[in-house]
Amino acid sequence: MAQLAPKSLSLSECERLELEKLLNRHSTPQQIALRAKIILLAEEGKNNREIGRELNISRVMARRWRDRWLELSDRSLPVVERLQDEERSGTPTKFSKLIGI
């Protein structure tokens, strides 16, 4: 069975600079930095397996963030927002105050 090549990804100069700034900033959360690395490697033409090996992640994760980036690129969202987790469905957890424990 032939494997399909991953969807190609091209970044504008502005997007590339913003992703590199995120990587160089010490205050960037590790999850966001990892996702930025995935996007930059995908833009270099690496496939999901190569990205997974280089970053020590699963190729499923590399594919997920490549696809998410491409999907959100159509919405003209800022770079940082494209790297955020999706909103979760359901109501937020409510904590009740336990007395006597």
Buried (B, 14 or more C-beta within 10 A) or exposed (E): EEEEEBEEBEBEEEBBEBBEEBEEEEEBEEEBBBBBBBBBBBBEEBBBBBBBEEBEBEBEBBBBBBBBBBEBBEEEEEBBEBBBEEEEEEEEEEEEEEEEE
